[in-house]
Amino acid sequence: MIRQFLHRVFSRASRPQEPVVIPFETHGVSHTRISTCARKVTKALQERGFKAFVVGGAVRDLLLGRDPKDFDVATDATPEQVRAAFRRSRIIGRRFQIVHCLCGPETVEVSTFRGPAIEANEDEHRDAHGRLLRDNVWGTQQEDALRRDFTINALFYDPATEQILDYCDGWEDLQKKRLRIIGDPERRYREDPVRMLRAVRLAAKLGLEIEPATGKPIKPLADLLQNVPPARLFDEMLKLLLSGHATESVGKLREEGLHHGLLPMLDVMLEQPPGQRFVLLALRKTDERICADKPVSPAFLFAALLWHEVLKAWKMLQAEGMKPIPALHEATDQVVSQQSEKLAIPRRFSAPMKELWALQPRFEVRSGRRPMTLLAHERFRAGYDFLLLRCESGEVDPELGEWWTKFQDASGDARASMLLPGARKGGRRRRPRRRRSVPIAEAVGEPGSGA
């Protein structure tokens, strides 16, 4: 009890009481860069006497000259008070309630300032490895800043005054291109091991250097990721892989020792030349599409990342005597099931992944009606793109990809001429109908029968 009292006293004494105020003349971010909805929300709350600021990644990205994808607001108003101040809003969440404020198609997430983890009997709210199981306490603005993960995410922007409030020297860290965790690194990683993945993602995405003290505990604590719920790991990995810097992020994961156990492709494929070429090519293509503002399918990406695991299982099952197509279906089930233990891939992604894999053997059939049937398949385009990826990586003869490129664009007669021999143009050969045996007398007619 004395130890807990001293911990509270000294931790509070070390907290900065007043933030550094960074004026518009210094940071240069105009309120016009803030979305209309976020400005409406902060204005509505401030008019009612509450504090309200744009926070987190949006402020960070604006300072780096990037366009934020969304805007979050933090306030000292409770969820019920936010709901009363903004008509088109709804309260969501059970453990920690937040408010979604709606302006047309845009949604702004509003959260109440949160305090530090419960310190009285705090061991009751942590698991054996130090991960926080309960951390839902209202707090002050200073406490809210200090409980955030990295200093560059603890900046508060006020659209009304165009000032930024900085409690943790995040502005200085941004100027120095430095990523620094708030508080004791080991303790913060134990509280939430996903912060280690987030550090890698932000460093790769924003071109930052991980501060030595922030990076030092990552390798020794990498195994703590095994204790994180698979669904949460999937969400964080999806952000990493769709950041537009997936190639650099995966390299950082390996450098920091965080790749083991997350995806089989990271454990095995990057250590085998064929798999490495395929995976890195898939990541590079994904990065290029994201940077060009083209749509990206998470199902396609994860299908690519796990494909060589499927190939390995498929070959093993065929070696055991199973026929190719049933073996492929069994291999896909095995890989998805095994992966779900580490990284829970939702069915909305796993089902299309299995379809993509199942289509691949069908591209090898270039005779009869089957190529035309495959062209009409709803996932033909995704399967074709996947085939081209296999061709470019050297797994499949490029001639196969070239044939399908020409075949899908050809006219009807040209397509027919491209079909390879091996089956009749009309499809499978039909068996001749067996005729009923007829007595000779009946066939030629009995005398006097009139036949």
C-alpha positions as CSV (number, residue, x, y, z in Angstrom):
1,M,0.0,0.0,0.0
2,I,2.9,2.4,0.8
3,R,4.5,1.4,-2.5
4,Q,1.3,2.3,-4.4
5,F,1.1,5.6,-2.5
6,L,4.7,6.6,-3.4
7,H,4.1,5.5,-7.0
8,R,1.1,7.8,-7.3
9,V,2.9,10.7,-5.6
10,F,6.1,10.6,-7.7
11,S,4.4,9.8,-11.0
12,R,2.1,12.8,-10.6
13,A,5.1,15.0,-9.6
14,S,6.8,14.0,-12.8
15,R,3.9,14.9,-15.0
16,P,4.0,18.2,-16.9
17,Q,1.4,20.6,-15.5
18,E,1.2,23.0,-18.4
19,P,1.4,22.2,-22.1
20,V,3.7,23.9,-24.6
21,V,1.5,26.1,-26.8
22,I,2.6,26.1,-30.5
23,P,1.0,29.0,-32.4
24,F,-0.1,29.0,-36.0
25,E,2.9,31.1,-37.0
26,T,5.1,28.2,-36.0
27,H,3.3,25.1,-37.2
28,G,1.4,26.6,-40.2
29,V,-1.7,24.3,-40.1
30,S,-4.8,26.3,-40.9
31,H,-8.2,25.4,-39.5
32,T,-9.3,25.0,-43.2
33,R,-7.3,21.7,-43.3
34,I,-9.6,20.3,-40.6
35,S,-12.7,18.5,-42.0
36,T,-16.0,20.4,-41.8
37,C,-17.5,17.8,-39.6
38,A,-14.6,17.9,-37.1
39,R,-14.9,21.7,-36.9
40,K,-18.6,21.5,-36.3
41,V,-18.2,19.0,-33.5
42,T,-15.5,21.0,-31.7
43,K,-17.4,24.2,-32.1
44,A,-20.6,22.7,-30.8
45,L,-18.8,21.4,-27.7
46,Q,-16.9,24.6,-27.1
47,E,-20.0,26.7,-27.3
48,R,-21.4,24.7,-24.4
49,G,-18.3,25.4,-22.3
50,F,-16.4,22.2,-22.9
51,K,-12.8,21.7,-24.1
52,A,-12.6,20.0,-27.5
53,F,-9.6,19.3,-29.7
54,V,-8.7,17.4,-32.8
55,V,-6.2,14.8,-31.7
56,G,-4.0,11.9,-32.6
57,G,-2.9,10.8,-36.1
58,A,-4.8,13.6,-37.9
59,V,-2.7,16.3,-36.2
60,R,0.5,14.4,-36.7
61,D,-0.3,13.9,-40.5
62,L,-1.1,17.5,-41.0
63,L,2.2,18.6,-39.5
64,L,3.9,16.2,-41.8
65,G,2.1,17.6,-44.8
66,R,-0.1,14.6,-45.3
67,D,-3.9,14.4,-45.8
68,P,-5.5,12.6,-42.8
69,K,-8.0,9.8,-43.6
70,D,-10.2,10.7,-40.7
71,F,-10.4,13.1,-37.7
72,D,-10.8,12.2,-34.0
73,V,-11.9,14.6,-31.3
74,A,-11.1,14.5,-27.6
75,T,-13.1,16.4,-25.0
76,D,-13.8,16.8,-21.3
77,A,-17.5,16.2,-22.0
78,T,-19.0,12.9,-21.1
79,P,-20.5,10.7,-23.9
80,E,-24.0,11.8,-22.8
81,Q,-23.0,15.5,-22.9
82,V,-21.5,15.0,-26.4
83,R,-24.7,13.2,-27.5
84,A,-26.8,16.1,-26.3
85,A,-24.6,18.7,-28.0
86,F,-24.6,17.1,-31.4
87,R,-27.9,15.9,-32.8
88,R,-26.7,13.4,-35.3
89,S,-24.7,11.2,-33.1
90,R,-24.7,7.9,-31.3
91,I,-22.9,6.4,-28.3
92,I,-21.1,3.1,-29.0
93,G,-18.9,0.8,-27.0
94,R,-19.3,-1.1,-23.7
95,R,-16.0,-1.0,-21.9
96,F,-15.2,2.6,-22.9
97,Q,-18.0,4.6,-24.5
98,I,-17.3,6.9,-27.4
99,V,-19.6,8.9,-29.6
100,H,-19.8,8.8,-33.4
101,C,-20.9,12.2,-34.8
102,L,-22.3,12.1,-38.3
103,C,-22.1,14.8,-41.0
104,G,-23.3,13.3,-44.3
105,P,-20.9,10.5,-45.2
106,E,-18.3,11.6,-42.7
107,T,-18.1,10.2,-39.2
108,V,-16.0,11.9,-36.4
109,E,-15.2,9.8,-33.4
110,V,-15.4,11.7,-30.1
111,S,-13.8,10.4,-26.9
112,T,-13.8,11.7,-23.4
113,F,-10.4,12.4,-21.9
114,R,-9.0,9.3,-20.3
115,G,-6.9,8.9,-17.2
116,P,-4.1,6.6,-16.3
117,A,-4.5,2.9,-15.5
118,I,-6.1,2.1,-12.1
119,E,-3.2,2.1,-9.7
120,A,-5.0,0.9,-6.6
121,N,-5.0,-2.9,-6.7
122,E,-3.6,-2.5,-10.2
123,D,-2.4,-6.1,-10.3
124,E,-6.0,-7.2,-10.4
125,H,-6.4,-5.5,-13.8
126,R,-3.3,-7.0,-15.5
127,D,-2.6,-10.5,-16.7
128,A,0.5,-12.4,-15.7
129,H,2.6,-10.6,-18.4
130,G,1.5,-7.1,-17.4
131,R,-1.1,-6.6,-20.1
132,L,-3.8,-4.2,-19.0
133,L,-7.2,-5.9,-18.9
134,R,-9.1,-2.9,-17.6
135,D,-8.2,0.7,-18.4
136,N,-11.4,2.7,-18.6
137,V,-11.1,5.8,-16.4
138,W,-12.1,9.4,-17.1
139,G,-9.3,11.9,-16.7
140,T,-7.9,15.3,-17.4
141,Q,-6.5,16.6,-20.6
142,Q,-2.9,16.2,-19.3
143,E,-3.6,12.6,-18.2
144,D,-5.2,11.9,-21.6
145,A,-2.0,13.0,-23.3
146,L,0.2,11.0,-21.1
147,R,-1.7,7.7,-21.6
148,R,-1.4,7.9,-25.4
149,D,1.2,5.6,-27.0
150,F,3.7,7.9,-28.8
151,T,4.6,11.6,-28.3
152,I,3.7,12.4,-31.9
153,N,0.2,11.1,-31.3
154,A,-0.3,13.3,-28.1
155,L,-0.8,16.7,-29.8
156,F,-4.1,18.6,-29.4
157,Y,-5.2,21.0,-32.2
158,D,-7.8,23.7,-31.5
159,P,-9.6,24.7,-34.7
160,A,-10.9,27.9,-33.0
161,T,-7.5,29.3,-32.1
162,E,-5.3,27.3,-34.5
163,Q,-3.0,26.5,-31.6
164,I,-1.5,23.1,-30.8
165,L,-1.1,22.0,-27.2
166,D,1.9,19.7,-26.6
167,Y,2.3,17.9,-23.3
168,C,5.0,15.4,-24.3
169,D,7.4,17.2,-26.7
170,G,5.8,15.6,-29.7
171,W,6.4,18.7,-31.8
172,E,10.1,18.4,-31.2
173,D,10.1,14.7,-32.0
174,L,8.4,15.4,-35.3
175,Q,10.9,18.0,-36.2
176,K,13.7,15.5,-35.5
177,K,11.9,12.6,-37.3
178,R,11.9,10.6,-34.1
179,L,9.4,8.1,-32.8
180,R,9.4,8.0,-29.0
181,I,7.0,6.2,-26.7
182,I,5.5,8.0,-23.7
183,G,6.6,6.7,-20.3
184,D,8.7,3.6,-19.5
185,P,9.0,1.6,-22.8
186,E,9.0,-1.9,-21.2
187,R,6.0,-1.1,-19.0
188,R,4.0,0.4,-21.9
189,Y,4.7,-2.6,-24.1
190,R,3.7,-5.0,-21.4
191,E,0.5,-3.0,-20.9
192,D,-0.3,-3.4,-24.6
193,P,2.1,-5.5,-26.8
194,V,0.4,-4.2,-30.0
195,R,2.3,-0.9,-29.4
196,M,5.4,-2.7,-30.7
197,L,3.7,-3.4,-34.0
198,R,2.4,0.1,-34.1
199,A,5.9,1.5,-33.6
200,V,7.2,-0.5,-36.6
201,R,4.2,0.6,-38.7
202,L,4.5,4.3,-37.9
203,A,8.3,4.3,-38.3
204,A,8.0,2.7,-41.8
205,K,5.0,4.8,-42.9
206,L,6.3,8.1,-41.7
207,G,10.0,7.7,-42.3
208,L,10.9,8.0,-38.6
209,E,13.7,6.6,-36.6
210,I,12.7,4.6,-33.5
211,E,14.4,6.2,-30.5
212,P,16.9,3.8,-29.0
213,A,15.2,3.6,-25.6
214,T,11.9,3.0,-27.4
215,G,13.3,0.3,-29.6
216,K,15.5,-1.5,-27.1
217,P,12.8,-3.6,-25.3
218,I,11.0,-4.7,-28.5
219,K,13.0,-7.9,-29.3
220,P,13.1,-9.2,-25.7
221,L,9.3,-8.6,-25.4
222,A,8.3,-9.9,-28.9
223,D,6.8,-13.1,-27.5
224,L,4.2,-11.0,-25.6
225,L,2.3,-10.7,-28.9
226,Q,1.3,-14.4,-28.4
227,N,-1.0,-13.2,-25.6
228,V,-2.9,-10.6,-27.8
229,P,-6.4,-11.7,-29.0
230,P,-6.1,-12.9,-32.7
231,A,-8.8,-10.6,-33.9
232,R,-6.9,-7.5,-32.6
233,L,-3.7,-8.7,-34.1
234,F,-5.4,-9.1,-37.4
235,D,-6.7,-5.5,-37.3
236,E,-3.2,-4.2,-36.6
237,M,-1.6,-6.3,-39.2
238,L,-4.2,-5.1,-41.8
239,K,-3.3,-1.5,-41.0
240,L,0.4,-2.4,-41.4
241,L,0.0,-4.2,-44.7
242,L,-2.4,-1.5,-46.1
243,S,-0.3,1.4,-45.0
244,G,1.2,1.9,-48.5
245,H,4.6,1.0,-47.0
246,A,4.1,-2.7,-46.4
247,T,7.4,-3.7,-47.9
248,E,9.4,-1.5,-45.5
249,S,7.1,-2.5,-42.6
250,V,7.7,-6.2,-43.1
251,G,11.4,-5.6,-43.2
252,K,11.1,-3.7,-40.0
253,L,9.2,-6.5,-38.4
254,R,12.0,-8.9,-39.2
255,E,14.6,-6.5,-37.9
256,E,12.8,-6.2,-34.6
257,G,12.0,-9.9,-34.3
258,L,8.3,-9.4,-34.4
259,H,7.5,-11.5,-37.5
260,H,7.5,-14.9,-35.8
261,G,4.1,-16.4,-35.3
262,L,2.1,-13.6,-37.0
263,L,1.9,-15.1,-40.5
264,P,3.4,-18.3,-41.8
265,M,4.7,-16.4,-44.8
266,L,6.8,-14.2,-42.5
267,D,8.2,-17.1,-40.6
268,V,9.0,-19.4,-43.6
269,M,8.4,-17.8,-47.0
270,L,10.8,-14.9,-46.5
271,E,13.6,-17.4,-45.8
272,Q,13.0,-19.4,-49.0
273,P,13.9,-17.7,-52.4
274,P,10.7,-18.6,-54.4
275,G,8.4,-17.7,-51.5
276,Q,10.3,-14.5,-50.8
277,R,10.1,-13.3,-54.4
278,F,6.3,-14.0,-54.5
279,V,5.6,-12.3,-51.1
280,L,7.7,-9.2,-51.7
281,L,6.2,-8.8,-55.2
282,A,2.7,-9.0,-53.7
283,L,3.6,-6.4,-51.1
284,R,5.2,-4.1,-53.6
285,K,2.2,-4.3,-56.0
286,T,-0.1,-3.5,-53.0
287,D,2.0,-0.5,-52.0
288,E,1.9,0.8,-55.6
289,R,-1.8,0.5,-55.8
290,I,-2.3,2.3,-52.5
291,C,0.0,5.1,-53.4
292,A,-1.9,5.5,-56.7
293,D,-5.2,5.7,-54.8
294,K,-6.4,2.4,-56.4
295,P,-8.6,0.0,-54.5
296,V,-6.9,-2.9,-52.7
297,S,-8.5,-6.2,-51.6
298,P,-7.4,-7.5,-48.2
299,A,-8.6,-10.9,-49.3
300,F,-6.3,-10.8,-52.4
301,L,-3.3,-9.7,-50.3
302,F,-3.7,-12.4,-47.6
303,A,-4.3,-15.0,-50.3
304,A,-0.9,-14.0,-51.8
305,L,0.8,-14.0,-48.4
306,L,-0.4,-17.5,-47.6
307,W,-0.3,-19.1,-51.1
308,H,3.0,-20.8,-50.6
309,E,1.8,-22.4,-47.4
310,V,-1.1,-23.7,-49.4
311,L,1.2,-25.0,-52.1
312,K,3.3,-26.9,-49.5
313,A,0.3,-28.5,-47.9
314,W,-1.2,-29.3,-51.3
315,K,1.9,-31.1,-52.5
316,M,2.1,-33.1,-49.3
317,L,-1.5,-34.3,-49.5
318,Q,-1.1,-35.4,-53.1
319,A,2.1,-37.3,-52.1
320,E,-0.1,-39.1,-49.6
321,G,-2.3,-40.3,-52.5
322,M,-5.1,-37.7,-52.5
323,K,-6.4,-36.5,-55.8
324,P,-5.3,-32.9,-56.8
325,I,-8.6,-31.0,-56.5
326,P,-9.7,-32.5,-53.2
327,A,-6.1,-32.1,-51.9
328,L,-6.2,-28.4,-52.8
329,H,-9.5,-27.9,-50.9
330,E,-8.1,-29.8,-47.9
331,A,-4.9,-27.7,-48.0
332,T,-6.8,-24.4,-48.0
333,D,-8.9,-25.5,-45.0
334,Q,-5.7,-26.5,-43.1
335,V,-3.9,-23.3,-43.8
336,V,-6.8,-21.0,-42.9
337,S,-7.6,-23.0,-39.7
338,Q,-3.9,-23.0,-38.6
339,Q,-3.6,-19.2,-39.3
340,S,-6.7,-18.4,-37.3
341,E,-5.0,-19.6,-34.2
342,K,-2.5,-16.7,-34.5
343,L,-4.3,-14.1,-36.6
344,A,-8.0,-14.4,-36.9
345,I,-8.9,-13.7,-40.5
346,P,-12.6,-12.9,-40.8
347,R,-14.8,-15.1,-43.0
348,R,-15.5,-12.1,-45.3
349,F,-11.8,-12.4,-46.3
350,S,-11.1,-16.1,-45.9
351,A,-14.0,-17.2,-48.2
352,P,-12.7,-15.2,-51.2
353,M,-9.2,-16.3,-50.4
354,K,-10.2,-19.9,-50.8
355,E,-12.0,-19.1,-54.1
356,L,-8.9,-17.5,-55.5
357,W,-6.8,-20.5,-54.6
358,A,-9.3,-22.9,-56.1
359,L,-9.3,-21.0,-59.4
360,Q,-5.6,-21.4,-60.0
361,P,-5.7,-25.0,-61.4
362,R,-8.5,-24.1,-63.7
363,F,-6.2,-21.6,-65.5
364,E,-4.1,-24.6,-66.7
365,V,-7.0,-26.0,-68.7
366,R,-7.1,-24.3,-72.1
367,S,-9.3,-26.6,-74.1
368,G,-13.0,-27.3,-74.5
369,R,-15.6,-25.2,-72.8
370,R,-13.8,-24.7,-69.5
371,P,-11.9,-21.5,-70.5
372,M,-15.2,-19.8,-71.5
373,T,-16.8,-20.9,-68.2
374,L,-13.9,-19.5,-66.3
375,L,-14.2,-16.2,-68.1
376,A,-17.7,-15.9,-66.8
377,H,-16.7,-16.6,-63.1
378,E,-17.4,-13.7,-60.8
379,R,-13.8,-13.8,-59.4
380,F,-12.1,-14.3,-62.8
381,R,-10.4,-10.9,-62.7
382,A,-9.0,-11.4,-59.2
383,G,-7.9,-15.0,-60.1
384,Y,-6.3,-13.7,-63.3
385,D,-4.4,-11.0,-61.4
386,F,-3.2,-13.7,-59.0
387,L,-2.0,-15.9,-61.9
388,L,0.0,-12.9,-63.3
389,L,1.6,-12.5,-59.9
390,R,2.6,-16.2,-60.0
391,C,4.0,-15.8,-63.5
392,E,6.0,-12.7,-62.6
393,S,7.5,-14.3,-59.6
394,G,8.7,-17.3,-61.7
395,E,6.4,-19.8,-60.1
396,V,4.5,-20.4,-63.4
397,D,5.5,-20.2,-67.0
398,P,4.8,-16.6,-68.2
399,E,3.4,-18.0,-71.4
400,L,0.3,-19.1,-69.5
401,G,-0.4,-15.6,-68.3
402,E,0.1,-14.2,-71.8
403,W,-2.3,-16.8,-73.2
404,W,-5.1,-15.7,-70.8
405,T,-4.3,-12.0,-71.5
406,K,-4.9,-12.5,-75.2
407,F,-7.8,-15.0,-74.8
408,Q,-10.0,-12.7,-72.7
409,D,-9.6,-9.8,-75.1
410,A,-10.1,-11.9,-78.3
411,S,-13.2,-12.1,-80.4
412,G,-15.3,-15.3,-80.5
413,D,-13.7,-16.8,-83.6
414,A,-10.2,-15.8,-82.4
415,R,-10.9,-17.5,-79.0
416,A,-12.0,-20.7,-80.7
417,S,-8.8,-20.8,-82.7
418,M,-6.7,-20.3,-79.5
419,L,-8.1,-23.4,-77.7
420,L,-5.6,-26.2,-77.4
421,P,-6.3,-29.7,-78.6
422,G,-7.3,-32.3,-76.0
423,A,-11.0,-32.0,-76.0
424,R,-13.7,-31.4,-78.6
425,K,-14.8,-27.8,-79.2
426,G,-18.2,-28.6,-77.8
427,G,-16.8,-29.9,-74.5
428,R,-16.8,-33.4,-73.1
429,R,-17.5,-36.2,-75.5
430,R,-20.9,-37.7,-75.1
431,R,-21.4,-41.4,-74.9
432,P,-23.4,-42.8,-77.8
433,R,-26.9,-43.7,-76.9
434,R,-27.5,-47.4,-76.6
435,R,-30.2,-48.6,-79.0
436,R,-32.9,-51.0,-77.9
437,S,-32.3,-54.5,-79.4
438,V,-35.1,-55.2,-82.0
439,P,-35.9,-58.7,-83.3
440,I,-35.1,-59.2,-87.0
441,A,-38.6,-60.1,-87.8
442,E,-39.9,-57.0,-86.2
443,A,-37.3,-54.9,-87.9
444,V,-38.1,-56.1,-91.5
445,G,-41.7,-56.9,-90.9
446,E,-43.6,-60.1,-90.7
447,P,-45.1,-61.4,-94.0
448,G,-48.6,-60.0,-94.3
449,S,-48.2,-57.5,-91.5
450,G,-48.4,-54.5,-93.8
451,A,-44.9,-53.5,-93.0
